[in-house]
C-alpha cells in the first residue's frame, strides 16, 4: 500500500509540473473510499512544498456546498493546506498556464488570532478566535483528468486546491450575519453564480468548527494567523481564459480576479 501512496503522490506531482492531468486515483492506486490513505498522499505533497520553501498560511475546506457536493457525488467535507505560493492579490491577473482545469467559487475567509488546539470547540470559542473575516475567491483546480473525482481523488489532490484571492475589507464577526449574507459572482457584468452563507454547511462558522475539531484531533491544530477558506457559497464556475470575475458578499464587500488569455500548458 505504501508503494501505491507514493505512486499517487508522484502522479499528482507530475500533473502539476507537466500540465497534463492524470487518471483518477480511486480503484487504481487508492482503494475506493479510503480517505485515510488519500490524506497520507496529501501529506506527502505538503512536505514537498514546504521542502521547496513554501510556507503554510492556513487551510481550505472543500465540499461544503450542496451544489458542489451534488456535482461530484461527494457528500462530506474535506480539507487541504494553503501556502503562501497559492495567494494572489485582489485584482491581480493570474497566468492561465499556472493552472490545469481552473474553476472559481466565492467564499468567506476567516483570519484567526488564537490557536485552536481543543477538539471540542463551542461557537463562543470560535467567535473569540476569529480576528476578522474577508470576502474570498478560491481558484480551485484538479490534477485529475476531466474533474472525474471522488472523495479519495480530491483529498489526495489537496482538496482540489489551486490559488486563492482575499479581499481587502476586513470585517468583525459581530458586524455580519454569515448565515444570511448573500453572494453573487459576476463575469462581464453578468451573474455566473449566486448563493448565501447558509449554503456552506448551514453557516460558514459550522465549516470552521468542523475543520478546527478535525485538525485538533489529528494533532495539527489551526494556529493564530491562519487563513481558513470556509467553502463555496454557491456553484463553482469553470474559468474562461481572458475573463475577469468579481464576487460580492453582503456585509463583507467584494474581491476580484482575472485570467490571462493564453492557452493552458
C-alpha positions, 0 to 999 in steps of 0.5 A: 500500500505504501508503494501505491501512496507514493505512486499517487503522490508522484502522479499528482506531482507530475500533473502539476509540473507537466500540465497534463492531468492524470487518471483518477486515483480511486480503484487504481492506486487508492482503494475506493473510499479510503480517505485515510490513505488519500490524506497520507498522499496529501501529506506527502505533497505538503512536505514537498512544498514546504521542502521547496520553501513554501510556507503554510498560511492556513487551510481550505475546506472543500465540499461544503456546498450542496451544489458542489457536493451534488456535482461530484457525488461527494457528500462530506467535507474535506480539507487541504493546506494553503501556502503562501505560493497559492495567494494572489492579490485582489485584482491581480491577473493570474497566468492561465498556464499556472493552472490545469482545469481552473474553476472559481467559487466565492467564499468567506475567509476567516483570519484567526488570532488564537490557536485552536488546539481543543477538539471540542470547540463551542461557537463562543470559542470560535467567535473569540478566535476569529480576528476578522473575516474577508470576502474570498475567491478560491481558484480551485483546480484538479490534477485529475483528468476531466474533474472525474473525482471522488472523495479519495481523488480530491483529498489526495489532490489537496482538496482540489486546491489551486490559488486563492484571492482575499479581499481587502475589507476586513470585517468583525464577526459581530458586524455580519450575519454569515448565515444570511449574507448573500453572494453573487459572482459576476463575469462581464457584468453578468451573474455566473453564480449566486448563493448565501452563507447558509449554503456552506454547511448551514453557516460558514462558522459550522465549516470552521468548527468542523475543520478546527475539531478535525485538525485538533484531533489529528494533532495539527491544530489551526494556529493564530494567523491562519487563513481558513477558506470556509467553502463555496457559497454557491456553484463553482464556475469553470474559468474562461481564459481572458475573463475577469470575475468579481464576487460580492458578499453582503456585509463583507464587500467584494474581491476580484480576479482575472485570467490571462488569455493564453492557452493552458500548458 
